[in-house]
Every structure is written in C-alpha cells, then in structure tokens.
Amino acid sequence: MRLPRVKPEHAPYRLGDGTIRLGGALHGIASEITDADGWAWTALTLMNGTRSPTEIASGLRSRFPVLTGEDAEDIVETLLSSGHVEEADPSPCQELTAQEKDRYSRSREYFRWVDLTPRDHGWEPQVRIKTARVLVLGLGGSGSHAAWALATAGVGRLHLVDPDVVELSNLNRQLLYTEADIGRPKTEVALERLRQTNSGVDVTVEKVMVNRSEQLASLVDGFDVLALCADRPREPHGIQTWANRACAKAGIPWVSGGYNGPLISVGVFGPGGPCFECVRAGIPPQPGADYAWPGATSASAGLSGHLVAHDVLAFVTGTMTTPPGYFHGVTLLDPNGHVYARYASRPHCEVCS
C-alpha cells in the first residue's frame, strides 16, 4: 500500500481507557484495539493518505522514542492488514469498462466498506462478480428475487433452472412475471426480463424438473455457487440433502432460502464448515420447517430471495465474515427475532467430518 488512509466509514474513535474502535459497532465489521500507550491511535492519525507506510512508521518513532524501528513497522503493518485502511492513490482497474464502473459505482462503495481484505483499487469484488458462474435452481418466490438481484449485481454467468409456467397465484410475490406472462414458462420470461435488466450478464435457462440426486450433481458441475430456491422434493432426504452432497463433492458453496409464514430463513454451506445435514440434525423438528406452508407475501419472498443473493455475493467476493455452516434470517413479527443456528459436524458425517 503506497499511501494508506483509514476508510471514512471506519473512522476510529477512542474510549476513556484508550481502547480504539474501528468499523462501527452496528455494522458487524468492528474491531477493537487495546492501546493504552496511544501508539495505534497515533499511527491511525498519520494514515490520512499523504504518507507512505515508511513515513508513518518514522513519524510513530519520532513521537514515541521507546519504540524500535521494528516495533513501529509491526504496528503499521498490523493496521494495514486489518481491512480498515485503503489506498488513497489506487492503481487503475483494467478488468472493467468505463460503463461498468459507472453502473456498479454504488456496488464498489458498498464492498469497499464491508471488505476487510486490503485491495489495490477497490474494484476487486466487482471483478470477481463479473467472472462468477452461479446456478439458480427454482424461479418462484425466493428464486425470482434472487435471480434479479444477482443479475443486477453483474454476475458474469447466470444459469436458471425451473420446470413451471407462470400462474396467477404467483403474481403476489414473484418479481419477474406479469399478468401477460400467465401460461408461459418461467424460464422463458426470466430470460427476457433479466437480459433487459442487464445486457452484460450471460443468462441461460433450462426448463426441467430436478427429481434425481444425480441430475442435481450434473447441474452444479462448472459453477462457482448454487443458489437453491426450489423446495421439491421435500426433506428429509429431499433436494437440500441432494444439494448438500452434490456441492460437497464438487467442492463449491451453496445457499438455500425459503419462508415459513413470517419466518425467513437462509442456509449457508460450503467447504470448511459443518454441512446442511449436520446443522439440520441439531435443530429441533417444527411444523413447516421444510417451507411446505404456502403463506407468503412479496415482502417475505423478497427478503428470502435477497438474503440468498447477498450470501451468494459474499461467497463470490470473499467478503463473508462468518465461516459457512449455518442458518440465519428473521422472524417478521418479532423485532428481536433474529435467526441464527449453527451446530458442529457430527463425528461420522460422510459429507463434512
């Protein structure tokens, strides 16, 4: 990093005991530094985009003669690697066109805020989205919203799979369809709408019912992430179990979303974490847990689909802050109803142990 500066959104503040907080406590990316001597605070103050790391370390030593050169360099390097600091004079990004930079400028601002990996120019997450290959299975309530969000985000290749046609009862919650589309295959309509939404995304479709585990294993081949928004066949031993095993064999992550009335729940699974079957085994059985209940609104379906898209993008960009292997979500009727469930891998699990 040539000219480091603290990201404006991560501006540090100091507590009475000298502890420094960076990143904002409410944003889920906060860090705390114990700094009784004021060394880190001084280094952060010097990181204003006008000094090199060597100059910052030199300035730190001049203010604190007790520090050795190695001490000062270590402090600076630790802060540079924290993710709360960015390059004030970024190198140019060659992988995106000027039009793409304009289109995704707000996305860049979002990712530079949440990304805790030091970058050269801040466009790296968007470049990864551009080269990503995502399979969306199911284009109903969750899937239609997820597909739209992934297309607008600029996912390079988006393959959509669904067996159904548009019905009138779909239109209270499924984003991509209108009354004029009733009777048409959902894949056909989704292809038209998403190409109109973002011509820079390679959208392909397949009108097929996935009714065998081997079929799903074949579908995920060649993709980076699976967005599973289909709920048939039901669990136990249904499509989520198939996805769990197919994606584990392929070595790719997957995200599964659905809604059970006011309960919106999304599963996030992938290499390095407990698998779906292990986490599911730890959750007490409850009615409707397989999302078999039909009640939904555009809001509940939209939340589910957009949480799926959010987690897919977190996998693609490398900005996921929690290792995979959990369910999360919200209960709409309870202001404190945050959902989070994680259980360790079972000792003899064939998939993840």
Residue pairs with C-beta under 8 A, 6 or more apart in sequence:
1 53
1 80
1 85
1 87
1 118
2 52
2 87
2 88
2 89
3 49
3 50
3 51
3 52
3 87
3 88
3 89
4 47
4 49
4 51
4 53
4 56
4 80
4 85
4 86
4 87
4 88
5 47
5 48
5 49
5 85
5 86
5 87
5 88
6 12
6 22
6 44
6 47
6 48
6 84
6 85
6 86
7 84
7 85
7 86
7 112
7 113
9 23
9 24
9 27
9 113
10 22
10 23
10 24
10 29
10 84
10 85
10 113
11 22
12 20
12 21
12 22
12 41
12 44
12 84
13 20
13 21
14 20
14 21
14 35
14 41
15 21
17 36
18 34
18 35
18 36
18 37
18 38
18 41
19 32
19 33
19 34
19 35
20 32
20 33
20 35
20 40
20 41
20 44
21 30
21 31
21 32
21 33
22 30
22 31
22 32
22 33
22 44
22 82
22 84
23 29
23 30
23 31
23 84
24 30
27 113
27 114
28 321
29 83
29 114
29 116
29 321
31 82
31 84
33 40
35 41
37 64
38 64
39 60
39 64
39 67
39 75
40 75
40 79
42 59
42 60
42 63
42 64
43 56
43 60
43 75
43 76
43 79
44 79
46 55
46 56
46 59
46 60
47 56
47 79
47 85
49 88
49 89
50 88
51 59
53 73
53 76
53 77
53 80
56 76
57 69
57 72
57 73
57 75
57 76
58 72
60 67
60 72
60 75
60 76
61 67
61 68
61 69
61 72
64 72
67 75
79 85
80 118
81 118
82 116
83 115
83 116
83 117
83 118
84 116
85 118
86 112
86 118
86 119
86 122
87 119
87 120
87 121
87 122
90 119
90 120
90 121
90 122
91 120
91 121
92 121
93 101
93 121
93 123
93 127
95 123
95 127
95 130
96 104
96 123
96 126
96 127
96 130
100 126
100 130
100 154
100 200
101 108
101 123
103 154
103 200
104 126
104 154
107 125
107 126
107 129
107 153
107 154
108 122
108 123
108 125
108 126
111 122
111 125
111 126
111 317
111 319
112 119
112 122
114 319
115 122
115 124
115 125
115 317
115 318
115 319
116 319
116 321
117 124
117 318
117 319
125 317
125 318
125 319
126 154
128 316
128 317
128 318
129 153
129 154
129 155
129 156
129 313
129 316
129 317
130 154
130 155
130 156
131 156
132 155
132 156
132 157
132 224
132 225
132 316
133 155
133 156
133 157
133 159
133 222
133 223
133 224
133 225
134 150
134 155
134 157
134 158
134 159
134 223
134 224
134 225
134 226
134 227
134 312
134 316
135 159
135 161
135 219
135 220
135 223
135 225
135 226
135 227
136 143
136 146
136 147
136 150
136 158
136 159
136 160
136 161
136 227
136 229
137 143
137 161
137 162
137 210
137 216
137 219
137 226
137 227
137 228
137 229
137 230
137 239
137 243
138 161
138 162
138 228
138 229
138 230
138 231
139 147
139 160
139 161
139 162
139 164
139 174
139 176
139 186
139 187
139 190
139 229
140 162
140 164
140 170
140 174
140 186
140 229
140 230
140 301
141 173
141 174
141 229
141 259
141 296
141 300
141 301
141 304
141 305
142 229
142 257
142 258
142 259
142 301
142 304
142 305
142 308
143 160
143 162
143 227
143 229
143 230
143 305
144 174
144 175
144 176
144 177
144 186
144 190
144 301
144 305
145 175
145 301
145 302
145 304
145 305
145 306
145 308
145 309
146 227
146 229
146 257
146 305
146 306
146 308
146 309
146 312
147 158
147 160
147 176
147 190
147 194
147 227
147 305
148 175
148 176
148 193
148 194
148 197
148 305
149 305
149 306
149 309
149 310
150 158
150 227
150 309
150 312
150 313
151 158
151 194
151 197
151 198
151 201
151 203
152 197
152 198
153 309
153 313
154 198
154 200
154 201
155 201
155 316
156 201
156 202
157 201
157 202
157 204
158 194
158 201
158 202
158 203
158 204
159 203
159 204
159 205
159 206
159 223
160 187
160 190
160 191
160 194
160 203
160 204
160 205
160 206
161 187
161 205
161 206
161 208
161 210
161 219
162 185
162 186
162 187
162 190
162 205
162 207
162 230
163 207
163 208
163 209
163 210
164 185
164 186
165 183
165 184
165 185
165 186
166 174
166 177
166 181
166 182
166 183
166 184
166 185
166 186
166 189
167 182
168 179
168 182
170 177
171 177
171 178
171 179
172 296
172 297
172 298
173 296
173 297
173 298
173 300
173 301
173 302
174 186
174 301
175 298
175 302
175 305
176 186
176 189
176 190
176 193
176 194
177 186
177 189
181 189
185 207
187 205
187 206
187 207
188 205
188 207
190 203
190 205
191 203
191 204
191 205
194 201
194 203
195 201
195 203
206 219
208 215
210 216
210 219
210 230
210 239
210 242
211 233
213 241
213 242
213 245
213 246
216 239
216 242
216 243
216 246
217 242
217 245
217 246
217 249
217 250
219 246
220 226
220 243
220 246
220 247
220 250
220 252
220 254
221 250
223 252
224 252
224 315
224 316
225 252
225 253
225 254
225 255
225 312
225 315
225 316
226 243
226 246
226 247
226 252
226 253
226 254
226 255
227 254
227 255
227 257
227 308
227 309
227 312
228 239
228 240
228 243
228 254
228 255
228 256
228 257
229 256
229 257
229 258
229 305
229 308
230 239
231 239
231 258
231 290
231 291
231 292
232 238
232 239
233 239
234 290
234 292
235 241
235 280
235 290
238 290
240 256
240 267
240 276
240 280
241 276
241 277
243 254
243 256
243 276
244 254
244 269
244 275
244 276
244 277
244 351
245 351
247 253
247 254
247 269
247 270
248 271
248 275
248 351
248 352
251 271
252 270
252 271
253 268
253 269
253 270
253 271
253 315
253 324
254 269
254 270
255 266
255 267
255 268
255 269
255 308
255 311
255 312
255 315
256 266
256 267
256 269
256 276
256 308
257 264
257 265
257 266
257 267
257 304
257 305
257 307
257 308
258 265
258 266
258 291
258 304
259 265
259 291
259 296
259 300
259 301
259 303
259 304
260 288
260 289
260 291
260 293
261 288
261 293
261 295
261 300
262 300
262 331
262 332
262 333
263 288
263 329
263 331
263 332
263 339
264 300
264 303
264 304
264 307
264 329
264 330
264 331
264 332
264 339
265 304
265 327
265 328
265 329
265 339
266 304
266 307
266 308
266 311
266 327
266 328
266 329
267 276
267 279
267 326
267 327
268 311
268 320
268 322
268 324
268 325
268 326
268 327
268 328
269 275
269 276
269 279
269 324
269 325
270 315
270 324
270 325
271 324
272 323
272 324
272 325
273 323
273 324
273 325
273 326
273 352
274 325
274 326
274 342
274 343
274 344
274 345
274 349
274 352
275 325
275 345
275 349
275 351
275 352
277 346
277 349
277 351
278 325
278 343
278 344
278 345
278 346
278 349
278 351
278 352
278 353
279 325
279 326
279 327
279 341
279 342
279 343
281 343
281 346
282 341
282 343
283 289
283 327
283 341
283 343
287 293
299 332
300 332
303 330
303 332
304 329
307 328
307 329
311 320
313 319
314 320
314 321
315 324
325 342
325 345
325 352
326 340
326 341
326 342
327 339
327 340
327 341
327 342
328 338
328 339
328 340
328 341
329 338
329 339
330 337
330 338
330 339
331 337
331 338
331 339
345 352
345 353
346 353
347 353
